[in-house]
Amino acid sequence: MSMIMRDVAVPSSRPEISADALSKAALHIADCRSLTALRNALFGHADPLIGSVAMGLYMFDRAEQLRYISSRQAPQGFLDEYEREYRRSDTMLDCIVSQRRTIDGFHFHGPARWRHSGNYEILRGWGFYHNMGGAFVVDGRVAGALFVATAHDVEPFEEVHVKRLDLMCRAGSLALAAMRGRERLRSELTDSGCDDWRDFLSVEGDWPGPAESFDDSRPIDRLPARSREVAQLLCQGHPNKAIAKHLGISIYTVKEHVQNLCKRFGALNRTDLVHRLLIAS
């Protein structure tokens, strides 16, 4: 299942991404409030962020079985073969779920063993080469997974691409956790005929309820009022100039707030700060 998608004929590139574009993509994903919107956001940002247009979205049901939700360019035969012959022995999938982290197949198996692994065999059988997978974690449990693959013999995914997929999964986790109530999800899943997910969502406590407004238990809410305002506007994707105008302060004051926030949250740069603020909120 660490491979659930078929690519198109146009080679995927591994583009350079600006910090601003990366933070905006994460915010867009985190702001989704339905599975449909989340799927579209994830699929839409995958190619620009990691150079992979083949991907798939799965969710766990009550029986802790991964259920297919949606994929892009994935032939049904490929999905069936994986489910029938490989999913239960997929060590990469087990590691993604147990360790709740993003993994790429090449480095997981190692260069010497990659071409002899089950992942590689099933990927190559359907025209793929390299793959990655990451987990969505909601309320302390793995709620689902996102998988991507390339259909061309490009270089293996690098650490920066693994980190970008991890950021997408973290943003997706925030979106899932913040979806208001169960009704919107239940309606979507009813329309798709997914009985297991309707049952799963009907169990009290298995899925988080409505996202609450700010409370003092979260680090971001313990910030001074002005710093919190700057943090909120940063998370909404506003540049320093727009933040200064909105708050009626100078751009230099905004920069000082950003620098102090970076120190407070241990962030390396503005993009890392937005990432940490999203997690903290």
N, C-alpha and C positions, 0 to 999 in steps of 0.2 A: 503494500500500500504506500510505501515510500515512493511509489511510482504509479501515478494514476492519470496520466495525461498524455495526449499526443500533440506534437508541435506542428507548425505549419512549415511550408517549404522555404520561407524566407529566413536566412540565418539570423539568429539572435545575437545582438552585440552585448558588451558589458560596459554600458555607458558610465561616464563620469556624472556624478550628481552633486549639485550644490547643497550646502547645509540648509539653505532656505527651502529648496525643493523637497529635501528629505523630511524636514519638520512639517511642512504642509501636507505631505502624503500621510504621515503618521496621524496628524490631527484629523484629516479627512476620514481615515479608517476608524479612528477612535470615536468620531462623532456619529457613526452609523447607528440607527435605531431599529433596524429590521434585518433579518437574515438576507433578504434580497439586496438591500443596500450594502450590507457588509460584503456579500459575494462580489457585487459589481465593483466595489472599491478595491478589494483585494486583487481581483483579476485585472482591474484597470491599471494598478500601480506596479504589478509584478514585472512587466517587461521593462519599463523605464528604470526601476530600481535595481533589478538583478539580472536583466537580460534574459528572461525566461518567460515564454508566452504559454507554455503548457503547464497546467496546474489543476488541482482539485481540492475540494473542500469536503471534509467529513466531520461528523459529530458522534459522540457516544450516546447510546441509549441507556435505559435503566439496567439492562443486562451487561453493561460495560462492553458492548460491541460497537465497533465503529460502523456507522451507517453513512452511505453515500448521500450527500446533499446536492452537490453540483460540481461540474468540471468544465474546463475549456479545452476543446480539441481532443477529447478522450473517446476512443472507439469503445463500444460496449464489449466487444470481444476481449479487449485488454483488461477492462475492469473485471469481467467474469473470470478470466484466467488467473488474475492475481488473487481474487477471492477464493477461488476453487483450489489453487495449487500452492500458493505461497504465503498468504497473509499470516497464517497461524505460526509460521516458522520465520517470520521476518524479524531478525534480531535488531535491525536498524529502527523499525517501528517500536519494538519493545523498549529500546533505549530512549527514544523520543518521549514516550509516555512515562516511563519510570523516572527519568531524570529531568523531565519537563524542560528540555532545551532543544535548540535548533541544531541539526546535524546534516552534514553533506555526506553522501555515500562514499565518495572516493577516499576522504580522509578517515571516515569511520572504519572502513574495511582495511585501509592501508594500500599504498601504491602496488605492492607485490601481490596482494590478494584481491584487489578490486575486480579485475577481469575474470576472476574465478568465482566470484560471489553470486548468490542467487539474485541479488538486486540487479547486477549487471546483465545477467543472462536474460531475465525477463524484459529489462529495458531495451536491450539490443534486439530482442525478438520483435519488438514493435517500433524499431527505428529511433530509440532514444540513446543517450550517452551518459549524462550526469544528472544527479537528482539531489534534492534537499527536502527536509521536512521539519516542521516546527509545531509546537503544541499551543492550544488556547487553554489558559488556566483561569478558572472562575471559581471564586469562593474556596480556594485551596484544592480544587480537584481539576483534573484534565477534562475539559468539556469537548474538545475536538482537535482537529489537526489540519494543517495546510501543507500541501506537497507541490513541488515544482520540478520540472525536468527540461532538459534541452534535447533537441533532436538533431544536433550536429556535433561533430567531433571537435568541439572547442576545448580550450583548457578547462581543467576542473574548477569548480567554484572556489573562490578565494575567501579569506577570512572576512573581508569587507562585505561580501555578498551574504555570507552566513549571518553577519550582524544585521544586515538590512532585512533579511527575512525574519530574524528574531524580533526586530523592531515592529515589523508588520504584524507578527503574531501577538506581541504585547499590546499593540494598539487594538487589535481585534479582540483580545481578552477584555480590554476596557470597554469596548463597544458592547460586547455580550453582557458584561456585568451591569451596564448602565441602561439596558433596554427596559423600558417602562412596563413593569408587570409581565404577565404571561400571555395575555390575550393576543397581542400582535403575533408572537411566535406561534401560538396555537393555531391561529387563523391561517398563517402561511403553511404550516405543516399539515393542517387538515386539507388544504387545497392540493398539496402534493401527495396526499394519501399515505403519509408516514405515521402509521398508528403507534409505533414504538415511541416516537417523540411526543405524541399527544399524551400517552401514558406517563412518560418521563416527566413532562412538564406539569402534570396534574398532582404529582407527589409533593406535599408540603415540604419545603426546605431543600429540595434537590436543585432548585434554580433560584438565583437571587431575585429579590423583589425589586420594586422601583428604586432607582438611584436617589439617594437622599441629597439634600443640599448640603452646604458646608457644615461640618461639625468639628469640635475641638479635638477629636481623636486622630485626625489626620495631620501630618507634618505641615502641609501647605496652609492649613487653617490656623496654625499657631504663629504664622508670620505677622509682623507689624502690618497695619492696614494698607499703607502705601506699597510696601513690598508685595503684599498679596495681590493688590490691583495690577501691579506690573507683571507678576507671575501669571495671572489670569489672562491678560492681554497677550503675553508671550505665547501661551498655550493656544490662543485663538489665531496665531499666525501673524500678528501685527508687527511691523518693523519698528525700530526705535523712534523714528520720526513721528509715526502715527500714534504711538503710545504717549509720547511727549505732548502732542496736540490734544489727545483725548483727556489726559490728566491735568493739562495746564501747567506742565513743568518743562524744564529745559531738557534737550536731548542728552546733555552731559549728566544730568541727574539720573536719567533713565539708564545710561551706561553704567553709572555707579551702582544702581540697584541690580542690574544684570550681573555685574562683577561680584557683588555681595551674595547674590543668590547662587552663583556658581560655587563660591567658597562654602556656603552653607550646605549645599546639596552634593558637594564633591564632584561637580561637573567639570569636564575638561574644556568645554566650549559651549556656545549657545545652543547648538543642536542637541548635545548631550544633556544640557540643562532642561530643554523642553521635554526630552524623553523622561528624565527623572521627575519632573513636575507632573507629567501625566501619570506616572506610577504612583506618586505621592498623593495625587488627588483622587 
